[in-house]
Amino acid sequence: MNFFIRYEKTIIRVIQGILVTGLLTPFIVGTKHLFPFVFPKALFFQFCVAAAFILFIGIVISNRRHTPKPSVLLVALGIWGLSIVLAGVFGFNFINSLWSKAERMDSIWFYGHLFAFCFMLISVFKTKEDWLFALRSNGLVGVAVGLFALASKYMPSFSKFGDQARLSGTFGNPSFLATYFVIFVFLCFLLVQYAAKRNEKIWWLCCAVFGIVLVLLSGTRGAYIGTAAGLGVWLLGLLLFGSRQYRKTGMVLVCVAFLLGGSFVLARPLWERAVPMVASRVYSSLSIPTQRLLVWQLGMEAFQARPLVGWGQENFIHAFNQYFNPDIFKYEVAIFDRPHNKIVDVLATTGAIGMASYVGLFFVIAFFLIRRAVQVRKAAMGWSMELGIVIGLIALWSAYHVQNLVLFEMPTSAIQMFFALALSLWFLDSGWNPLGHTGKSENIDYKISPVRTGLYAFASLGVVWSVWVGTCIPFLASRGFINAMVYFSQPMNEEYFNKGLSLYVQSRNRNTFLNKEFDINLARHIRNITIPRTEAWAQAYVNFGHTILGYLDDDMNRYREDYDILVEASNLMLDLYSKYRDPQTEALRQVSTRAIGYAPRRFEAYESLFLFELIGNNKDEAQRIMDQLFRLGPTIGDTWYYQALFDAQWGDRGAVIGDLQKSILYGFSLHDKAREQEWLLNMFVSQKRFDEASAFLEYLRTEPHAPSQYQIRYGVLQVEVVYLSGDVSRARLLLQSLLSKLSDSGKQSVLQYLNSRGIIVEP
């Protein structure tokens, strides 16, 4: 422990540097991991916090003056943290709450790192100079992240991060970018207040404007409203508390805001031509999508079911499944594992206790900020730097809470939020009368006992173990699983199959919280892989399917009442049964029935059971399930697709195309669902109804909503169907017509595919 006494100041600087390094999290993208824009970011941040915490423990044990003094604000923060843990322990599924999943990483474990991050910031950043360093570092990181995001949109050859119609950059989602930059904007405004030199003020003001531009390019309506609300509060602060000069500036800015707002009302066509994406999002900002209102209503039902401590962190999806309203699919076919409203989210996941602690924390912050503003205004008799900081913090939290009425936090925005939270707590507790680093020897306890040394060793080993279990092993497991998926995505041969299987089992045996996601993702993926048509490969595929089913069974025991696991297990059983008549009859019925019991108004379990009865030619059971689907959603596209299958098998065959037209009308994306197309096509081919199969493909190819990239696929399948019917001459004509529209490489790919399927047609 003498090391921590001797090099105290240096170690504190190192801790500060590591914590600031954690602010680089938005840059982290891991293409060889699950959810590359979320999961690697969370692991990187967790590693930084743990590294800083090991040093922080030593500093605190050697000298307790490095912890902040107890205060109402710290107590309120601690109560909120305890409410999250309490909700997880007594919630629906503690494992979900503790670890979350790679897609979200919004777990008790991650929140523990956020609270540690916040506490260490308050403890080691004690002076105004310390916080200026942190704020400037955060500002420069934000500028760099923003420039990188712009490069990904306007220079795609420089950085490729998928669709950038709405700016998302390294965040992978426009909403996540927006929530980050809303806080960034107001932190830059704080730096404008802190800056002593005119050029520095101009620089940070330009950075704030840059952040607003990025928010606009994200097309995130909630962030638009949040930013506008924060700016409105800031202007109101200028008018209420500013000196005459500041009030004049405030009035000018208010006039500019009114003129800008008026132009959006009076010159709408001009804005729609100039910036169509931004304009469309602005004009739709005041209307809340119906599906969001339905999800909020669902969230309130979930709160009423568990009013005290809620469902627990990361368990909203279970409430969504249990209280699902089929009307949501009328407006958007999407699964909501978040209610997209922070108030509803907190109520549903942490209950009344969590809501009281969350609101209580920010009520205390608001009370102290407003009191500070009044005190400073009276003392200074005008505008001052301190008053500017107070108004800036009030504006920041106003923007944050308004945007969260329609959004939710992710790792990157949560890091910014806790950074701003630490700044607020430091400022209100000791910001202008800091404890500081006095350097006086009398404040240091040189009596380092063996007990303290042992305590540090034990605590630091505990942190190292937690890093290994919670960060390193999941990192290795995720990387191995993605490598396995690479092999399973290649044209299948024995070498690739064995390597992929080995990597999957190896990743699975690391026994991390990612296992459920591994199993579900692979179960979905293998249903779409193409294997050679041999008996040996068929048996290998069945054995592989049984391996995954065994793991899914383990998941069912670990995650009770998990609808997604049950549905994917039933889908995989159905796939094995439909392709290879694998005897999964009773197991499939049992799993599907369990899923229906957990989520009686969700469609997927009914659909698996319907397809199973369709294959078994059990008309009465299939009719019963269809009746239930129509009761759930007569205007849902999925229902009409399955009605098309029913009519093709037992009903009016002439109604099949009409059923498909209704399915597309009601939002069923038939063109994006190769498996669903294959079901109907295989039904026609297996019954030697080749004319109907050809007519079905012709309908898909000529349907007005058919994407051009799929028309080639439909043409190839039509050639195959006509060839199987025995009409080789017509198959040749269709092939000639298809090849005439393709490049040389495209022609070669089509011919290779047909040859692999045993379709030998000379064009």
Order of alpha helices (4+ residues) and beta strands (2+ residues): alpha-alpha-alpha-alpha-alpha-alpha-alpha-alpha-alpha-alpha-alpha-alpha-alpha-alpha-alpha-alpha-alpha-alpha-alpha-alpha-alpha-alpha-alpha-alpha-alpha-alpha-alpha-alpha-alpha-alpha-alpha-alpha-alpha-alpha-alpha
